[in-house]
Amino acid sequence: MVKAGDMKINLRNVGKRFNREWIFRNLDHQFTSGTSYAITGPNGSGKSTLLQIVGGATTLSEGEISYDHNGTVTTENVYKNISIAAPYLELIEEMTVTEILSFHGSMKPFISSLRGTKQSQINEIIEIIGLQKSAHKEIRFYSSGMKQRVKLAQAIFSDVPLILLDEPCTNLDEEGISLYKRLVNDYCKDRLVLVSSNDKNEYDFCREVLDIRTVKKVE
């Protein structure tokens, strides 16, 4: 069981615009650990943008966002508490999955349920995601579905309290989707999970579904 510590995020009057066009405005919500949230809405409504704002990769145009993880976390340091899987995040294609996980693990430790040395943890992750036979093959030779498995592994096996998943089943076949759901069920229950998607198959485990167009103020 993962115990990365409690996480709480508060959005207050959050808005984002590109040039003169507002993508969304006046978003208010509180996200807390132990709950999974789906963020839905039409294409172009700002689902991925909101996820990037929460992850600290995109700045706000108005409003504020605050983080509490066993004390206040500054926006400059919030990346230490977050991992993300998204279609637009590229892998280093000249590396193998073993090398990628080793590099990633040097920046963020793996979850405590993975025992032993760092290499044994990496071997266990690769076995869980079903890529043992390709452990030493360069990523550029992977299929799109195999690459997505690696992206999910990087996010879910990091020992962080907040997991951001943007269209997490992109390029996954039926077996890959089943793997995704097992990973979420086995390793994310005690953490804060935000899923950006319009596909119910990707967020059917979420306790709250928020349409980005109708998120109301928390009283």
Secondary structure as UniProt FT lines:
FT   STRAND          8..18
FT   TURN            19..20
FT   STRAND          21..32
FT   TURN            33..34
FT   STRAND          36..40
FT   TURN            43..44
FT   HELIX           47..54
FT   TURN            55..56
FT   STRAND          62..68
FT   STRAND          72..73
FT   TURN            75..77
FT   HELIX           78..81
FT   STRAND          82..85
FT   TURN            87..88
FT   TURN            93..94
FT   HELIX           97..105
FT   TURN            106..107
FT   TURN            112..113
FT   HELIX           118..128
FT   TURN            129..130
FT   HELIX           132..134
FT   TURN            135..136
FT   HELIX           139..141
FT   HELIX           144..156
FT   STRAND          162..166
FT   TURN            168..171
FT   HELIX           174..187
FT   TURN            189..190
FT   STRAND          192..196
FT   HELIX           200..203
FT   TURN            204..205
FT   STRAND          208..211
FT   TURN            212..214
//
